[in-house]
Amino acid sequence: MWDPAKYLDYADLRARPFYDLIGRISSDAPRRVVDLGCGPGNLTLDLGRRWPGATLEALDSSPEMVDAARARGVDAHVADVREWVPQPDTDVVVSNAVLQWVPGHDELLRRWASQLPSGAVLAVQVPGNFGAPSHRITRELAASPAWSSRLASLVLRENEAVSSPLEYASLLADAGCLIDAWETTYMQRLAGENAVLEWITGTALRPIRAALPDDDWAAFRAELAPLLDEAYPPRADGTTWFEFRRIFFVARTP
């Protein structure tokens, strides 16, 4: 279950990669713009503002996120991106921080590249920080004797969730696309107590939260918090630096 309010705790920081991604889309007057994994809809609205003449299509697998998007006026629908098929007039597809949750999404990218009309743009951003201390420490705790029977299989592992920019570029170039791929590491300055724990609670820890009753979830957090604070020491002013790597690619179909 996704918690839209928790996800939006760091709305500005989570939005920055989205704007860096769509800033590289050169389409002037697309007929249909699709937001695959629209979340709470706050960024989908900006797609509509950028291309006001386009039909805006939005979907997410989380009913809670779709409800939040609809409350913002987005005509969103509950759907699985693995089952999505582009309409013939789809000229821009945006997938922001979604495909890391979809095993085997390389095949999806190949399929979409073949199904989209000529000259369509597929713009994707995925987190690339699964080897970072935040995720490594979480994996180690989940695999410890106290938690492994319930949690070890739930944490995304390095190289299991996403590919490298070069691998994505090669995949889509082989599909005949013009491709622009890059990565960025953001130096995020988080405020508050247990800042890194609170950040990953809204995303990476979501499967663990769903698997544990309230008391066990509180116990897991209590064990994880000091480990993360050791890896990411809070500054004297109460803020914490959190390095976050993200991977981007924008492909235009032949």
N, C-alpha and C positions, 0 to 999 in steps of 0.2 A: 504494500500500500504506500502510495506517495502522499506526502503532506505538503500541499502547496504553500502554506504559510511558512513552514520550516525551510523549504526550498528558496523562498524569496527573502530569507533573512539577509543574504548577501546579494541582493538583486543586481546592484551596480557591477560588482565584480563578475558575477555569472553572465551578465549581459555583454561585457566588453568583447569576448571572443566572437559573439554573434555579429556585432557590428564590424569587427575586423574581417569576418567572413563575407558578409553581404556587400561590404565595400569593394570587393573584388569581382562582383557580378556586374557585367556591362550591359545587360539587357535593358532596353529603353522602354518598350511597350509590350511586355509579355501578355499573352491572352489569359493564361491560368498560372497562378503561383501557389505552390503547395508547401505547407509546413508539416513535415513528417516528424512527429513528436513535439507537438505544440506546447506541451506543459501547461502552465496556467494562463497562457494566451497573451501575456504582457508584451512579448516580442513579436508575436504574430500581428498585433495591431500595427507595428511599425512596417511590416511588409505591406499591409494595406495602404498605409500612408505613402510609402515610396512608390507603389504602383496602383494608384487609385482606380485605374481603368480595368484592372485585371480581376478575374474571378478568383477569390481566395478560398483555398481548400485547406482545412486543418484537421489533423487527427492525432490521437494519443491513445496508448494502451491503458492508461489509468483513468477510471471513471471520475476519481477525485479531481485530477487535473482538468479533465474535460468540463466538469461542472464549474471549476474556477474560470476557465476560458470563456465559457458561455456567459458567466456572470459579468465578464468584461465586454460582452457583445460580439464575441467571436463565434461563428457558426461551426463549432468543433464537433467531432464525432469520435466515439470509441472505436478503435480499429488497431490491428496488428500490422506494423510496417512490413512484415514478411509476406502479408497477403495483399498489399497495396499494388495496384496496377495503374499506371498513368493514363489519364484521359488523352484523346488525340490532340487536344489543344494545350497540353501542359508544356509551358516554355521555361519555367523556373521551378526547381525543386530545392528546398532547403532542409537539411537535417542537422540540427545543432545539438551535440552532446546526447545522441540517442544510440548510434550503432554499436557503441561499446557494450550495450546490453544484449546484442543480437549475435549469438555465435554463428560463425559461417557467413557473415555479411558480405564477404568478398563476392560470393555468388549472386547476392542481391544486387550489388553494384553492377556486375556484368549484365544481369537481366534488365535492370533499369536503363542502362546505356543503350541496350538494343531495342527497348520499347519506346523510349522517348522520341519525339519527332526531331527531324534534322535541325541543328542549331540550338537545341534546348540546353539549358545549363543545370548541372547537378552540383550543388555546393554543400560540403559536409565539413563539420568540425567534430572531433572526438578528443576526449582527454587522453593524454599520453603519459600519465604519471603513475602507472600501476607498479613501477619499480621504485617509487619514492618511499622514504621512510614511513609516511602515513599509512600506506597500503601494506608495506612489508611488515610493520609492527602489528597491524590488524590481522594479517594472515597468520603470523606466528601465535598470537593470542588465540585466534579461532581454532588453531591446530593443537593447542595445549591440551593436556589430559582432561581438564575440567570442562572443556567446551567442544572438543573435536567431534564427538558423536553427533552433535547437532549442527555445528557451524562450519567445519573445515571445507565442505564442498560449496559453500555459499559465497566465498570471497573471490572476486575477480583477480586472477593472477597475471603477473607480467608476461607479455607476449601471447596470452590467451585472448585478451579482450580486443586489442587493436594491432594493426600493422604499422610499419614505418612509413613516412612520407614517400620514400623511394618505392616501396612496394605498392602503395596505392597509385602512385604515378605510373608505374609500369603496367599495372593491371588495366587502368583506364586508357592508357596509350595503346595497349594491345587491342582494346575494344574500338580503336579508331578515333578516340576523343582527343581534342586539344586539352592539355592538362596543365594546371598551375598548382603545385603542391609545396607546402612549407610547414614549419613548426615554429612556435613561439613559447618561451618560458616567461610567464608573468611573475613578477615579484609582488605578491599580494600581502598587504599589511592588514592583518585581521585584529580586531579589537575585542576585548572582553576575556573573561576567564575561560580556560580550556578552549581556546579559539579554534585550534585545528580540529579538535573533537567535534565541536559544534558545526564546523564546515562540512566534515565528511558524514555527519549524522544525516544531513539533508540529501545525500547522494549515495556514496559508497557503502554506508552502513545500513541502508534501507532494507536489504534482504535479511540482515541479521536482526534488525528490529522486528521484522515480520515473523521471524522464527521463534522469538523468545517472549514468554509472558512478562508482564511489567516488572516483577521482582528480579527476574534473571537479567532483563535488559538493564536495569539499574546497576546490578552487580557487574555486568560486563563493562559498562561505561566507567564504573569506579576503578576497574583494573586498567582499562585502556588510557584513561586521562593522564595519569602521571607518566606513562611511557611516552605518550605523544609530547607532553610538556618537556620531557628530557631531550627528545629529538628536535623539538622546535622551542627553544627556551624563550619565554616571554621577556620582552624588554622592560626596562625600568619604568617606561611610560604606560605599561599595561597592554601594549600591542605586540603582535607576533608576526614575524616574517614567514610566509608560506610560499615556497616556490611551486609553481603549477605549470607543467608542460602541456601544451595542446597541439594537435595535429590538424591541418587544414588541407583541403583540396577543392578546386573548382574545375569541373570538366565540362567542355562543350561538345555535344554530340556531332558526328560528321554529317 
